[in-house]
């Protein structure tokens, strides 16, 4: 077992990504020998240098870098509709399509860290989506099923705020946390996701109330949120860079960690 660093949404901020990689002692397109990185999607859009982000990640994909797809990547894949008003240049689109076609970009990963199991996706797996998968009890099985790319991964739902949203789109709070909190069965594994958050980090303000707020804690400096759900932990790692970039943020570091379902390589 070794360390895993989970990097949240980058959103076109190449300088922010390079700074974090420097802090992780990654250089010359290589990661330290004891470190694996999982990036949870939304590498592109919003910020000033999406192509710079892709160029930074590209040489790392041949090693211990696990790249997940976000909704902002999905819009550039074949058969999708581009929704972002300032779309990627052709070179960036071709890069993402190559990563998707040859398996360098996947939907999910499964990890164990300090004895706890976590499913990693961009936006989180809702209760309804888990049930559509056949209620897999194993986190590794859940990741495998998602990486087979069933139709549900594209589901947006009603503005991504209901249970019908898939793991590229589900919003924190109403879509992800509340249904799982109402579930009367066993929550089989924890989750780590990006995409959205139940807080406003810049203002250090909560965007939720009720039992979600009662079961949630925030690390305002690292920009992580933890919500206790049925004895498991759901951890949000979206730093909320927006167009200007967060003033401070950190990857989520998991010690004594192991990946159970490594994405296929070309």
N, C-alpha and C positions, 0 to 999 in steps of 0.2 A: 504494500500500500504506500501511497505517496500523497502529495498535495494536489488539490484541484482548485484552480481559480476560476470563478464564474464571473464573466464580464457582462454587464447589462447593456442595454441599448446604447449604441454609439452615435447614431443619427448624424453621420456626415462630419463628425468632429475628429479629424485625423490627429491633430495635435493632442487632444485629450487621450486618445487611444495610445499614442506613442509614449506619452508620459506614464501611463499606467504600465505599459510593457517595460519601460525603463525601470520602474519601481519593482517589477517582478524579475528584474535582471535578465530580460530577454533581449538578445542582440544578434545582429547579423543573420536575421531570419531563423533563429533557433531559440528554443525554450531551455531553461535549466533542466538537467537530467531528472530531477525529482518532481517536476511540475507538468501538469496537464491543464490546458485551458479549455473551457467550454464557453462559447459566446452565444447568447440566447436570441440573436437575430436583431433586425432593424439596425444594420450597419450603416445604411444609407438614408439620404434625404434629410431635410431641415438644415443641417449645418453646411459650412462653406466648402467642404472638400470630400465628397463621397468617393471620388475616384482615388484620392489619397488613402482613404480607409481601406478600400479594396486592394490597393497595391501593397499596403502594409500587411494585410492578412494573407495574401496569396502565397508568399514563400513559407509561411508557417503551416499551411494546410497539409504539407507532406509529412508532418511529424505529429506531435501530441496536441494538436489543436482541433477541437470538435466544433464545427460551425453549424448552428441551427438557423432555420429560416424564420424570418418574421413576416408580418403582413406587408411591410414595405419592400421586402425582397420578392414576395409572392406576386405582386402586381406586374413584375417584369418577366415572369415565367410564361412559357407558351400557353395560349388559351385564356390568359388573364386580361383584365382591363386596367390600364394605368389610371390611378386616382390622384396621384400627387401632382400639383400644378406645375412643378418645376422638375420634370422627369430626368432620369439619368441620361447622359450621353450614350451613344450606341456602344462604345467600348465597355462601359459599365454593365449594360444590359447583357452583352455577350458573355462577360465574365460570370455573372450570376447564373446564366443559363448553362454554362459549362460546368459550374460547380454542382448544379442540381442534376444535370444529366449523368455525371460520372460518380455521384454519391459523395462528393466532398461537402455538400450541404444537405442536411437531414432535418427531420421534424422534431425528433426527441432523443434524449439520452437518459440512461438510468445509472444512478450512482448510490453507493453506500459510503457514509462518512460517520465515523465514531459510532457505528452500530445502527444508525438511522438511514432509511432508504428514501430516496428522492427521485421523482420524475421531473426532468427538465424539458420545458417547452418554451416557446416564445411568450404565450399569453396565459398558460395554465389550462389544465384539463378540467372542464366542468363535470359535474355529476352526470348530467344527461349524456355528454360525450363519452364518459367512461362506461356508462350503461350501453351505449350504442356499440362500443368495442367488445361487448360481451362480459363486462365486469371483471377484467383480468385482476387476479389477486397478486400477481408478481409484478414488481416495478419493471423488471426486464421485459416481461411479456407485453406490458403496456407500451413500452418504448418500441418494441419490435412491430407491434400492430400499427402504431402511428407512422413508423418509417416505411410501412408498406403503402402509405399514402392513400388511405380510404377517403371517400368523398367528404367525410365530415370535417376534415382539416381545413377546408375552404369556407365552411359555413360562417357567415357574418352574424346571423341572428338579427334581432331588432336593435340596430345601432350598437351591436356587440354587447348589449347590457342584459341579455337574457341567457338562459341555459343552452339555447340552441347554437350559441356561438362556439366555433371550433377553437383549437389550441393556437391558432395564429391571430385570433381576434378577441377572445373573451376579455371583458373588462373586470378588473379587481372589484371586490365588493359584491354588488348585486348578482353578477353572473357567476363569479367563481366561488366566493366565500360563503355567501348566505345559503345556497342550496346544500353545500356540503355540511354546513352546520346543522341543517334540519334533518340530514340523513340519519336514519335510526340504525343502520348497519355499521360494520367496522370500516373505518377509513384505512385502506390497506397500506398507503405510503404517503409521505410528505411530497411537497412540490416546490420547485424553484422556477420562477418565471420573470419575465420583463414586461414590456408593452404598456403597462399602466400601474398606477399606485393609488393607495387610499389616503395619501397625504400630499400636501404641497410643501416640498422641501425648502424652497426659497423663503417662504413665510413661516416655516415650521408650524403648519396648520393641518389639522385632520380633516379629511373629506368624508368621514364615515361616522356613524354613531351606533347606538344599541350594542348588541353583543359582539359585533365585529370590533368596535372600539375597545370593549372590555377585554378582549382577548389579543389585542395588538400592541406591539412595541415598535418604536422607530429608532434607528441609529441615524441621527440627523447629519452627522459628518460623513459617514460612509454612504449614506442614502440607501439604506436597506430597511425593509419593513418585514416583521415577523408576525404571523397570525396563527394562534393555536386553534386547530380544527380537529375535533374528534381524537385527541391524543397525539396528533401529528402536527408538524410545523409546515406552514406554507410561507415561503420567503420570497418577497418581491425585490428585484435588483435593478429596476428601471431607475436610473438617476435623474431622469427628467431634464435632459440637456437643453431641449428646445432649440432655438436658433442661435443662442449665444454661448451655450456650454455651461455646465455646472462649475461653480467656484471650487468645490471640493467633492470628491467621490472616490470610492475604492471598489475593487472587485471583492466578491464574497470568497473568502478563503476557507476551504474544507480540508481539515487534517485527517490523517489515517483514512484516506479516501480511495475508492476503487470504482472504475467505470465498468458496468456490467454489459452494456450493449454499445460497443464501439461502432460508429458508422463505417460502412464499407468504403474502401479506397479504390481509386481507379487503378 
